[in-house]
């Protein structure tokens, strides 16, 4: 069973780090390159990504494809998690 709270925290931290280190205001990353996927598997990671998308932190660019092929665009709203708004 997946610990969604830990997965949420780990993914949040990973996305914030990717955003802070990026050379572009809307960096993109493939779901398979996210280290947090190792915590609970890609299917559960996709669930949390969809939650983050609903909150405006990310956009799944190719959501119609299989989730293992998803490309995620990190939105500036991810900073809400850093500043305590989310």
Phi and psi restraints in degrees (value plus and minus 20) as a CYANA .aco file:
   2 UNK   PHI    -105.9   -65.9
   2 UNK   PSI     117.5   157.5
   3 UNK   PHI    -109.6   -69.6
   3 UNK   PSI      73.2   113.2
   4 UNK   PHI     -83.5   -43.5
   4 UNK   PSI     -50.1   -10.1
   5 UNK   PHI     -84.6   -44.6
   5 UNK   PSI     -64.3   -24.3
   6 UNK   PHI     -86.2   -46.2
   6 UNK   PSI     -60.8   -20.8
   7 UNK   PHI     -83.4   -43.4
   7 UNK   PSI     -62.5   -22.5
   8 UNK   PHI     -79.2   -39.2
   8 UNK   PSI     -68.5   -28.5
   9 UNK   PHI     -83.0   -43.0
   9 UNK   PSI     -65.7   -25.7
  10 UNK   PHI     -84.5   -44.5
  10 UNK   PSI     -64.7   -24.7
  11 UNK   PHI     -86.0   -46.0
  11 UNK   PSI     -62.6   -22.6
  12 UNK   PHI     -76.5   -36.5
  12 UNK   PSI     -67.6   -27.6
  13 UNK   PHI     -83.5   -43.5
  13 UNK   PSI     -63.6   -23.6
  14 UNK   PHI     -84.3   -44.3
  14 UNK   PSI     -65.0   -25.0
  15 UNK   PHI     -85.4   -45.4
  15 UNK   PSI     -59.2   -19.2
  16 UNK   PHI     -82.3   -42.3
  16 UNK   PSI     -63.5   -23.5
  17 UNK   PHI     -83.7   -43.7
  17 UNK   PSI     -63.3   -23.3
  18 UNK   PHI     -81.5   -41.5
  18 UNK   PSI     -61.6   -21.6
  19 UNK   PHI     -84.7   -44.7
  19 UNK   PSI     -65.4   -25.4
  20 UNK   PHI     -85.6   -45.6
  20 UNK   PSI     -52.3   -12.3
  21 UNK   PHI    -109.2   -69.2
  21 UNK   PSI     -27.4    12.6
  22 UNK   PHI     -94.1   -54.1
  22 UNK   PSI     133.5   173.5
  23 UNK   PHI    -115.7   -75.7
  23 UNK   PSI     -13.2    26.8
  24 UNK   PHI    -155.3  -115.3
  24 UNK   PSI     131.3   171.3
  25 UNK   PHI     -93.0   -53.0
  25 UNK   PSI     -34.6     5.4
  26 UNK   PHI    -155.3  -115.3
  26 UNK   PSI      54.0    94.0
  27 UNK   PHI     -86.0   -46.0
  27 UNK   PSI     133.4   173.4
  28 UNK   PHI    -139.0   -99.0
  28 UNK   PSI     128.3   168.3
  29 UNK   PHI    -168.0  -128.0
  29 UNK   PSI     124.5   164.5
  30 UNK   PHI    -102.7   -62.7
  30 UNK   PSI     123.3   163.3
  31 UNK   PHI     -78.3   -38.3
  31 UNK   PSI     -55.4   -15.4
  32 UNK   PHI     -90.8   -50.8
  32 UNK   PSI     -36.6     3.4
  33 UNK   PHI    -111.5   -71.5
  33 UNK   PSI     -23.7    16.3
  34 UNK   PHI     -99.3   -59.3
  34 UNK   PSI     102.9   142.9
  35 UNK   PHI     -84.8   -44.8
  35 UNK   PSI     -48.7    -8.7
  36 UNK   PHI     -86.1   -46.1
  36 UNK   PSI     -34.6     5.4
  37 UNK   PHI     -85.3   -45.3
  37 UNK   PSI     -42.2    -2.2
  38 UNK   PHI     -93.6   -53.6
  38 UNK   PSI     -38.5     1.5
  39 UNK   PHI     -88.7   -48.7
  39 UNK   PSI     -66.3   -26.3
  40 UNK   PHI    -155.4  -115.4
  40 UNK   PSI     -15.5    24.5
  41 UNK   PHI      73.5   113.5
  41 UNK   PSI     141.2   181.2
  42 UNK   PHI     -87.9   -47.9
  42 UNK   PSI     -53.7   -13.7
  43 UNK   PHI     -82.8   -42.8
  43 UNK   PSI     -65.1   -25.1
  44 UNK   PHI     -90.8   -50.8
  44 UNK   PSI     -54.7   -14.7
  45 UNK   PHI     -82.0   -42.0
  45 UNK   PSI     -61.4   -21.4
  46 UNK   PHI     -80.8   -40.8
  46 UNK   PSI     -56.7   -16.7
  47 UNK   PHI     -82.4   -42.4
  47 UNK   PSI     -64.4   -24.4
  48 UNK   PHI     -89.3   -49.3
  48 UNK   PSI     -56.6   -16.6
  49 UNK   PHI     -82.0   -42.0
  49 UNK   PSI     -61.5   -21.5
  50 UNK   PHI     -83.2   -43.2
  50 UNK   PSI     -56.8   -16.8
  51 UNK   PHI     -83.9   -43.9
  51 UNK   PSI     -65.5   -25.5
  52 UNK   PHI     -82.9   -42.9
  52 UNK   PSI     -54.5   -14.5
  53 UNK   PHI     -85.4   -45.4
  53 UNK   PSI     -62.4   -22.4
  54 UNK   PHI     -79.8   -39.8
  54 UNK   PSI     -54.4   -14.4
  55 UNK   PHI    -101.6   -61.6
  55 UNK   PSI     -28.2    11.8
  56 UNK   PHI      68.9   108.9
  56 UNK   PSI      -7.0    33.0
  57 UNK   PHI    -105.5   -65.5
  57 UNK   PSI     -48.2    -8.2
  58 UNK   PHI    -161.9  -121.9
  58 UNK   PSI     144.9   184.9
  59 UNK   PHI    -150.3  -110.3
  59 UNK   PSI     109.5   149.5
  60 UNK   PHI    -107.1   -67.1
  60 UNK   PSI      93.8   133.8
  61 UNK   PHI     -94.4   -54.4
  61 UNK   PSI     -51.3   -11.3
  62 UNK   PHI    -146.3  -106.3
  62 UNK   PSI      35.7    75.7
  63 UNK   PHI     -82.6   -42.6
  63 UNK   PSI     -43.4    -3.4
  64 UNK   PHI     -94.2   -54.2
  64 UNK   PSI     -37.9     2.1
  65 UNK   PHI     -97.9   -57.9
  65 UNK   PSI     148.1   188.1
  66 UNK   PHI     -78.2   -38.2
  66 UNK   PSI     121.1   161.1
  67 UNK   PHI     -78.6   -38.6
  67 UNK   PSI     -43.8    -3.8
  68 UNK   PHI     -91.0   -51.0
  68 UNK   PSI     -32.0     8.0
  69 UNK   PHI    -125.6   -85.6
  69 UNK   PSI     -19.6    20.4
  70 UNK   PHI     -78.5   -38.5
  70 UNK   PSI     123.8   163.8
  71 UNK   PHI    -135.9   -95.9
  71 UNK   PSI     107.8   147.8
  72 UNK   PHI    -128.3   -88.3
  72 UNK   PSI     111.5   151.5
  73 UNK   PHI    -122.9   -82.9
  73 UNK   PSI     103.8   143.8
  74 UNK   PHI    -105.2   -65.2
  74 UNK   PSI     103.1   143.1
  75 UNK   PHI    -111.5   -71.5
  75 UNK   PSI     135.2   175.2
  76 UNK   PHI     -76.9   -36.9
  76 UNK   PSI     -44.7    -4.7
  77 UNK   PHI     -80.7   -40.7
  77 UNK   PSI     -34.9     5.1
  78 UNK   PHI     -79.6   -39.6
  78 UNK   PSI     -45.3    -5.3
  79 UNK   PHI     -85.5   -45.5
  79 UNK   PSI     -39.6     0.4
  80 UNK   PHI     -76.6   -36.6
  80 UNK   PSI     -55.6   -15.6
  81 UNK   PHI     -88.2   -48.2
  81 UNK   PSI     -52.4   -12.4
  82 UNK   PHI     -93.5   -53.5
  82 UNK   PSI     -60.7   -20.7
  83 UNK   PHI    -111.0   -71.0
  83 UNK   PSI     -17.6    22.4
  84 UNK   PHI      65.1   105.1
  84 UNK   PSI      -2.1    37.9
  85 UNK   PHI    -108.6   -68.6
  85 UNK   PSI     -37.7     2.3
